[in-house]
Amino acid sequence: MHRLGMMRIALIGPPFIAVPPERYGGTELFIANLACALHARGHDVTVYANGDSRLPCRVKSRYPHADWPVVDSLRSELKNLDHTAWALRDAAASAEVVHLNDVVGIPFTHFIDTPIVMTLHHPHEPALSEQYLRYPDVEYVAIGAWLARRELMPRLQVVHHGIPMAEYTYSARKDDYVAFLGRMAPCKAPHLAIEAARRSGVRLKLAGEVQPLFKDYWEQCVAPHIDGRQIEYVGEVNMDQKNALLARARALLFPIQWEEPFGLVMIEAMACGTPVLALAGGAVEEIVQHGVNGWICRDVADMAAHLVGPLPASASCRDSVARRFSVEQMVDRYLAIYDQLVHTAVRRGIEDRSIHGRRDPGSGSVLHSRDGFEGHRASCGPSA
């Protein structure tokens, strides 16, 4: 039971993709899952997103429509700055806690007195870490323990993503194919999924977005191998199509080539009863349990060998998500964080935590604009 009962919570996301996303958008899916679950528990939730967003709680928008993929990086950075500054000012007038999901909002926090939570959806990068350290009053949340170990902020907790199990179709019956679901980007490595499928002789269905940033990669490393028989590209998928793809696949291939911040698709596949064959990196070791819900493979050859061997049972995969990555567990953790922040603010008075009536502005005034429009996040483009 939370000490303060119902809370007024503002969740601020970027303005580019609808919440929930129609197809691509891991951060937006996280915001949607969190907002819906908080609303269902009786909290007063406001989500700041674009006007195409559809949620049971209140949605406020400065821009009426989604704008994805990003075409003009400068225009998009300015749009994100404008949206986030407006959202923070509006939220500060009524919310008891404001939850940010993008580094671009952090510099604006020293203009408001409302407690701030910031979920780190990006991988570890020195420039981002420096920005976080400039604002020590923010309550940071890493989505993986691996990331928390790399950061130095004094206020940092770990909350894994969680998903609503009832929204994922479970099937113990599998068709004769394996799946890859993710952006067609080098760090996600669909070319390695193709290699593993070819080595093992299994059918592979590829699904995901081809972003303009990685058009050359797609045309040179992926598209030439798609034959419509063994290797098939099914395009981007919505929630129903995602369920159908994952539920009937023998396995999900996750051959990442970067430090994966979390990897939401892994627990989505497991919730559908589908094991995950992954290469190590980032949060993979926190999610994949050997022989329980998948395998962490040494290399592509090892992945191919597991594809023709015995795989974990479907029921075991789904149970692993229910035990460790349900939306209820995620919401409990965030509510505990919100509750502690709001309780502390009420008990001490917000002025006791500020300088000249404002939040500690940190050691610098440099604004780090939204990371990733030019593909600098570990060469993986605008979002994980």
Secondary structure, 3 states (H helix, E strand, C coil): CCCCCCCEEEEECCCCCCCCCCCCCHHHHHHHHHHHHHHHCCCEEEEECCCCCCCCCEEECCCCCCCCCCCCHHHHHHHHHHHHHHHHHHHHCCCCEEEECCHHHHHHHHHCCCCEEEEECCCCCHHHHHHHHCCCCCEEEECCHHHHHHCCCCCEEECCCCECHHHCCCCCCCCCCEEEECCCCCCCCHHHHHHHHHHHCCCEEEECCCCHHHHHHHHHHHHHHCCCCCEEECCCCCHHHHHHHHHHCCCEEECCCCCCCCCHHHHHHHHCCCCEEEECCCCHHHHCCECCCEEEECCHHHHHHHHCCCCCCHHHHHHHHHHHCEHHHHHHHHHHHHHHHHHHHHHHCHHHHEECCEECCCCCCCCCCCCCCCCCCCCCCCCC
